[in-house]
Amino acid sequence: MKSPNPLKPGSKIAVTAFSSGVPKSLHERLDIVIGHLRSSGFEVLEGLCLRDDHKHVSAPAERRAQ
C-alpha cells in the first residue's frame, strides 16, 4: 500500500462544500479553523460554494458542478 507524503507548510488544502454549504451561524467557527490552517503555514483554497446555503445545498446544481 502506498500512502501520500504528509502535508507540510506550503502545501495547498482545498476546502469545499459540494453538498450542503456551511450556514452563516457557523462561519465564525469556519474562519477559526481556516485561520489555524493558514497560521500553520498551509495555503487554503476556499471553494466557491463553501459559505453558501441555498435550500439546504451549497448552491444551485450548475454552480456546484463548476
C-alpha positions in Angstrom: 0.0 0.0 0.0 1.3 3.4 -0.9 0.4 6.4 1.2 0.8 10.0 0.1 3.6 12.2 1.6 2.5 14.1 4.7 1.4 17.7 4.3 4.0 20.3 5.1 4.0 24.0 5.4 3.3 25.5 2.0 1.0 22.6 0.9 -2.3 23.5 -0.5 -5.5 22.5 1.2 -8.8 22.9 -0.6 -12.0 23.2 1.5 -15.3 22.9 -0.3 -18.9 22.0 0.2 -20.4 20.3 -2.8 -23.4 19.1 -0.8 -24.8 21.5 1.9 -22.9 24.7 2.5 -21.7 26.0 5.8 -24.5 28.1 7.4 -23.8 31.7 8.4 -24.2 30.7 12.1 -21.0 28.6 11.7 -18.9 31.0 9.6 -17.1 32.3 12.7 -16.0 28.7 13.6 -15.1 28.0 10.0 -12.9 31.2 10.0 -11.1 29.9 13.1 -10.3 26.6 11.5 -9.2 28.1 8.2 -7.1 30.7 10.2 -5.4 27.9 12.1 -4.5 26.1 8.9 -3.1 29.3 7.4 -1.1 30.1 10.6 0.3 26.6 10.4 1.8 27.5 7.0 -0.8 25.9 4.7 -2.2 27.6 1.6 -6.0 27.3 2.0 -8.3 27.5 -1.1 -12.0 28.0 -0.3 -14.5 26.5 -2.7 -16.9 28.9 -4.3 -19.9 27.2 -2.6 -18.4 26.7 0.8 -20.2 29.6 2.6 -23.5 29.4 0.7 -26.6 27.7 1.8 -29.3 27.6 -0.9 -32.3 25.5 0.1 -30.1 23.1 2.1 -27.5 22.7 -0.6 -24.3 24.7 -1.0 -25.5 26.3 -4.3 -27.7 25.5 -7.4 -26.6 22.4 -9.3 -24.9 24.4 -12.1 -22.7 26.3 -9.8 -21.8 23.2 -7.8 -20.8 21.5 -11.0 -18.4 24.3 -11.8 
